[in-house]
Amino acid sequence: MLSVQGLSKSFGPFLAVADANLEVARGEVVAVIGPNGAGKTTLFKLITGQLKPDGGRVLFKGQDIAGLSPHRVCRLGLSLSYQVVNIFSRMSVFENVQVAVLARRRQVLRLFTPAAHLAVDETWEILNSVGLAEKAAVTSGTLSHGDSKVLEMAIALGNRPELLIMDEPTAGMSPEETRAAMALIRRLNTEMGLTILFCEHDMELVFNLAQRIMVMRQGRTIAQGTCDEVRCDEKVQQAYLGGHDHA
């Protein structure tokens, strides 16, 4: 479904992504790991159109999407859930998801039809799928950190993605919230058939969730394989798991 080939991106003299390569098959859960500053978030921004690469290709379902605007990438079926929560804090949980559904359907400016009556069934379906239906009327800014992260996943689902990219989905969560988020991510993959790509610092979570792992170091891909293959890779042990080179 996704093939990243020789992707690179510089910010002045700083080479954030030097030679990133990644393969994600349909239906997989793939994790990207690496030390702080390895280029993981920059890679995700390049894939989703928030940044334009200096070189390389991003193939999504066979189409080169490198350099496309974020909304065009989203309409092709690829959504991103951010590391920092990005929701409309003054709107209700229901309205946050409803806006995403309406934007996908391009119904935001439909004349003579109150927005509150649009996309209601689909919005409830998404809220039920992520466990937020009971909090539909709650103002989003009052949610716990864990529920806010789940809401952002729900907003991403409003775009009906085929591939969901998550940047540190459990960052800042309590252990209980983390367990619930892991169960949700598994359900999105197994029950809804979503292909999932995520980066995460919690190695226990990575090895419990991912079917395959890509490892980055200083902007480059140094390994990609199954959990066992990555765990036994000497380059990975030296660059990351062994605790060396955390710049």
N, C-alpha and C positions, 0 to 999 in steps of 0.2 A: 504493500500500500504506500509506503514512504521509503524513498531512497535518497539519502544525502551523500553527495559525491564531491570530495575535495573542497568543502566550503571554507571560505576565509573572510575575515573582517578585521580591519584596522581602525583604531581611533588615534590619528596622528602617528606618533612613533610606536604606540602600543599595539601589539598584535594580539587581539582578544581571541580570535579563532583562526588557527593557522592551516589545519588540514583535517577537517572533521568529516568522518564517514560513518553512516548509520543506515541500517536496514530494519524496517518494521513490517512484518507480514500482517495481513488481515486477521483480526481476532487475537493478536498477541498482546501481552502486557510486557512492555520493555522499559527498563530503568536506565537512566544516564547518571553515572556517579563520577566523582573526581574531587580533588582538593578544592578548597576555596580559591577562586580566581582561575579555575581550570577552563572556564568559558561556557558553562552549562546554560546559564540564563541567556547569554548572548546567542548561543546556538538556537534556543527555542524562539527568540525574537526574530532570528533570521528565517526560521522555518515558517513562522506565522505572519511574516510581512511587516513587522514593526521596525525592522532594520533591513537595509538592502546590502546584500553581500558584495564583496570586492571580487570574488571569484567563486567558481564551483556551481553545482546544480542542486536543486531541491525538486525531486520528482514525486508528485502526489497522484496516485492512480495513473501513472504514466505521463502526466502533464508537468512540464517544468514551471513551477510557481515562484521561483526565485525572483524577488523584486516586485511581485504583485502587491497591491495595497492590502492591508489587513481585512477590509470588508469583502474583497474579492476572494481572498483565501478562505474566509469564513463561509462564504456562500458555496464554496466547492466541497464543504463538509469537514472542515478542520477547525476546532475551537481550542482556546487556551484558557486555563484557570490559573490566575496569577499567584505569585508567592505572597504579595501583599494584597489583602482583601480589597476588592474593587466592586462595591455595590452602591446603590442609591440609598443612603442611610435614612433619608426622611420618608421614603416610600415603604409600604408594607412588603412583607415577604412575597405575598401573592403578586403584587404589582411589579416587583423586580423581575420575576420570572415571566409574567405576562408581557412586559415590554420586550423581552428577548424574543418571545414567540411572535409578537406582532411585527418586530423588525424583520424576522426571517420571512414572514408572510407578506411583508411590504404593505401592511394595513394601517400603519401609524396615522396616516393623513386621510383615511377614508371619511368622506363627508357624510353627515347626517346620522352616523352610527356611533353612539357613545362608546368610547374605548373600553369602559368597564364591562361591556357585553360581548367583547371580542375575545376569541381564543380561550374561553373560560374552561372548557372541557380538557383541552390539552394542558393548560396550566395546572389544573388539579391533578392530572395524570402524572406530571413531572414531580409535583410536590409530594404526592403519595409515594413515588418511586424512590425518593431520597429521604423520606421520613419527616418532612416538614409540614405536612398538611395541617396538623394541629396548631401550628404557629403561623398560619397563612395571614392572619389579620395583624400580627405583631409588627410594629415599626422596626425596620431592619437594623437601625442604629442601636437598638437596645438588646440585640442578640448577643449571646456568648461568642467568644472567638471561634470555638468549634462549630457552632451553628452558622456563623457568618461564612466560614470556609465551605460548609456544605451548601449554603445558599448560592455561593459563587459557582459551585459545580452545577447546581440546578439551572442557573442562568446560562451556563455553557450548554447544557442539555437542550435549552430552549431553541438553540440554533440547529438542532437535529444533526449533530456531528457524526461522522463515521469514525473519525480519529479524534480523541480527546487528549490534549497535552496539559499536564499539570506540573507546575513549578512549585516544588516542596509542599505538597497538599496537606501535610500534617504539621507544618511549622507552627510552633507556639501552642499546640494542643496539649491537653492533659493526657495521661495514659489512657483514661477511659474514652476520651474523645478520639484518640488515635486508633484505638481498637474499633470503634464504631466507623471511623472513616475507612479503615482497611476493609471492613466487611462491606461497606458501600461500594468501594472501588471494585471488589471481587464481583459483586452483584451486577454492576454496570457492565463488566466484561462477560460474565457467564450468562446472565439473564437477558440483558439488552443487546449483547453482541458487539459492544463497543471495543474498538482497538484503542489501547491506552499506552501513552508514552509519558513517563514522569521522571523528575529528578528529585533526589531525596538524600539527606545526610544520615538518616537513621538506617544503619546497615541491617538491623534485624528486620525492619519493615521491607527493605529492598529485597532481601533474600527470601522473605515470606511471600511477597506479592509477584515479583517479576519472573517471567519465564526465561528471558534473556536480559543481559546487561551489557551496556556500552560504557567504557571507561575513558575519561578525558584527562589529559595532563598538559598544561600550558597550551591550551587551544587545540590540541591534536588528539585524535582517537588512537589509543594505544592498545585497545583490546575490545572485542565484542564476541560474546558467546553465551552459553548456558551459565547458570549460577556456579555449577561445579567447575567449569572451565575457567571462569573468571577468578574464582576463589584460589585456584591452583596456579594461576599465571604469575610467573616471577616478576614481570614488569609491573603488574598491578600491585603485588605485595610491596615492591620497592617504592612505587610512586604514590600509593594511597593507603592501602590497608595496613602496610607496615609502619605508617606514620611519618614517612619521609616526604620532604618537599611540599610543605603545606602553604607555600606562598600564594 
